[in-house]
Structures are given as structure tokens and as C-alpha cells.
Amino acid sequence: MIRNLRFIVALLKLKLSRTMMYRLSFFGATFVDGSLFILWLLMFKAIYSQVDSIGGWSQGQTTVFLGTFSLLNAINMTIYFFGVIEIPDKIKTGDLDHYITKPVSPLLRLTFENINIGSSPLIILSIWIILYGVSMLDTPIRTGNIILYIIFIILMAVLYYDMEVIIRTIPFFVISASNIQMLEGAIFEMCMRIPGVLFDRILKIIFYFILPYGIIATVPAQILTGTASGRIIAMSLAIVTIFTMFTLWFWKFGLRHYKSASS
Amino acid sequence: MNKYLEVAKISFKAQIVYIFDVCIAAVYMVTKILFAYVLWGAVFRENETVAGFTYPAMFTYYIFSSFLSQIELSGNVSEEISSSIRRGTFSKFMVIPAGTQTYFIAQTFGVMLFYLVFILAASVAWTVLFRARFMMTSNPVLILEAIIMIILGLVFMIQLNYFLGILAFKYLDISAFLMIKSNVVAFITGSLVPLSLLPDAVITVMRIFPFYYVTYLPSMLLIGKNTEEALTGIIVLSAWFLLFTVLNKIAYNKLRVIYDGVGI
């Protein structure tokens, strides 16, 4: 464990010295994603100027949901996104050879080798959005809910990571899955704008159990606003556990099918 | 004129190679329509009308606006120009016996026409699949005005992206800026949400700018709303088209001399 932590710190130092060369684009991701979430905030503000609630959700709850998604996206962009997105390319070109032959887990290195500190201001922006949402709520937030919310943010960041890795493990079997990744991006962006509670019937099954983007921000937002039931919390815990176990198994399974540069 | 027609034809034919990408683009449209179906479905369960829209009108608006934003492929222009300047391969556009701005307009229209067929088919398919009540105007004058506005809007968007693309002569890496631009454009053209939901003061200001007339107003005209704004829209868009024709010429002549053709 300590060895792995020291390894991650070393990767972070290396990455920092590399990114400092491109100072202009250092905060690029922050500006791009920051603008996106602010525009979505404006979009919902425009809708709530005409209606009192959307599917029973008030403007405060929806803003907390948006802020939570923004926070999870910020964690993703800062810690693992730029590492994980390189997996398909490394499989395709055979660059994964360099990772397999090192005395450290290839997935660990791939996950943390492109930590992007330039995205971290997004975390502050997200917290501001969440606090803005909380200020619009009618009921006060309890300390227990805040603690459970933080725990679920960590769990959902893991689920978010699981989904990214699963999709990017597919190229072990089909070489190129760029269109699947693009479709994943489009579906994910859609789920960023729709609170999961609005899905019903078949869509609920798809976005809660098969592609669980529907619960990623919805459940923590429900917890913070005090509307989450014990059942949804337990179900979310089960989904995170199942998907994490599957991710680890699927990665190892994919690695066994890796054909080096001939891929 | 013939040479630009040839450029459009070649671009059209070249898309056959990327047929799978075109099909995927048609499939992507479903996420935008699904968004409208779920979000507005929930809103209209509690309200009969919102900002003058009924649920069928709102859903039809999203069908039209998604269709228009899917065929609006001008983002490729700024990306192609900026990346070729950065790589030093922009020289190929400088040596061909054609004006670069018109070349990119012709090229993009060629690609758009190819996409048009597939996106149109997808629009019909999604409308049937979602069992939506389609609400399109039957007034031929309105439809004609909307088509003129759509064409002018598409040309203007190419001009805008051409302008942003040639800024790479000076600033080289403009990729983050282009991503922010596409986020903002999605909002101010009404692709995310109908602009009539915004405060009146904001709409008044937006009417001066061309984005209001690129997606939002043509979609509204096609569902039979905002009919009195059609002529104003065509005039405003034409004015912006002329302005950007001149601006792009000046900017290109001024900036191209910085280009060293080496790339980084």
C-alpha cells in the first residue's frame, strides 16, 4: 500500500513537471467543463423560471444534483480521466508492453500517471454550485447526511472510474472501440443533465443497473437533500460493489487477451 | 463557381468512406431527443403549457433543433484549420486556386448534404419510435422562410468557425477555446433549451446577434410560432453574413503572413 502511494506521488511529480511546459493549456479543462456546468445551471434556471418542480424535484435539489455531477466530473478529470482515456490507444499500438513489464500494476500506473492538477479548480466551482443549491432548499441539511454524502461521493467516483475502465477494456477484444466510447460520452452527457429520478420503466433499468450513470449523482444528491430511502442507498452500494468487482475481473480477463504490438 | 461545386461534390463523395461515422452521428441524435422526452415529459406531467409550449410543440421543437444542430458541422472547419496551421499543413489550402473561405463553405456544404439524408431518416425514425405527436406548420411561406434562414445560419456558422480557425495563425493552440465556444453556442442557439424560456431583456439582446436565428427561430417557425420575426431574422443574418465576409478577408490577409509553414 505505502509502496503504491509512493509510486503515485512519483507519477504526480513527473506529470506536474511535464504540464508546466504548457502553461496556457494548464487550466484548459477547468474552463471547458466549468463553462459547461454553468450553462446547464442557466438552462435549469430558465426552466424553473416557468415551473415549480421537475418530477417532484425543486430547483434547489436539481442544483445540488448538477453540482454533485460537476464535483464527480472534477474528481474524474483531476485524478484518473486523462490516464484511463489512453488505455485503448496503448492496447492498439502495443505500448501496453511497457506497462506489463514493470514491477507495478499496469492499471494502477495507467490510472494515476496523468493526474491533471489543472482541473482541480473545478472542485471549488462544484462546491460553490452545491452550496448554492443547498441555500435554495427549504429544509436544513443534517450533519449525518453530509458525512454519508461524502462517503457516497467517494463511492460514486469509484463507480464512474469502473464505467470508464470497462468501456476502455473492450479494445482488448475488438481492437478499436472508438465509436462505443463516443456513444458512451453522449449517453453520459445526457445523464449529467437529467436527475435519475426522472427515468421510469425501461429507462430506469438501463440507467440504474446496466449503465448506472443515472445513480452517479442522483443518489448523493438525494442523500444530501434528505430524500434518499434506505433501499436506494443499499441498492447503490450493491451496484458499486458489483461493478468494481466486475471491472477488476474484466481488466484481468482483457489483459490475458492482449496480443502486444500485433493488436 | 464551378470549382466550388466540384469541392462540394468531392466532399460529399468522400463521406461514403466514413459511412459508419455518419450512421453513428444519426444515432447520437437519440440522446438529445431522449433528453427532451424524459425532462420535458416530467415537466408536462405537472403543467399543461410551459412558456406557451404544449408537450407536442416542445417535443417537435427538440426534433427540429436536434436535426439542425446535427447537420451544423461547421465546428470541423475551425478544428481542421487550426490543426493544419499547427502542423504546418495549411499550405495546401493556400496554394489551391480558390478562395479559402469559399472553399471551406463549399466543403462543409458537401459534407452536410451527405449527413442530411441520414439525419433526416433518423429524425423520422426517432419521432415514430417515441410516438410523438408531430406539430409542423403547413404554411409554405413559413417553411420557405425557415429554409432560407437555416441556409444563411449554416453559412454564418461556417464563417464564424473559419474566423476562429485562422486565429490559430497567431495563437497556435486554440483547442480549449473552441470547446468553450461549442458549449456556449449550444446554449445561445437554443439547442439546450428554447430561448423563449429566458428573460425578455436577454431575448431582446439576443435578437441583435445571429445565434438566435441559427437554430432557435427556424425551429420555432417550423412549429408555427414567432412568425412575425421571420423577415427580421433573414435581414439580421444577411447583415452578419456580409460583415463576416469582409472581416474574414481582412483577418486572413493580415494573419496569413505570420504563418511559417513549419508546424510544431
Interface residues (C-beta under 8 A of the other chain):
Chain A: Y22 L24 S25 G28 A29 F31 V32 S35 L36 L39 W40 L42 M43 A46 I47 S49 Q50 V51 D52 S53 I54 G55 N179 M182 L183 A186 I187 E189 M190 R193 I194 L198 F199 L203
Chain B: F20 D21 I24 V27 Y28 T31 K32 L34 F35 V38 L39 G41 A42 V43 R45 E46 N47 V50 A51 D173 S175 A176 M179 I180 N183 V184 A186 F187 L192 V193 L197 L198 P199
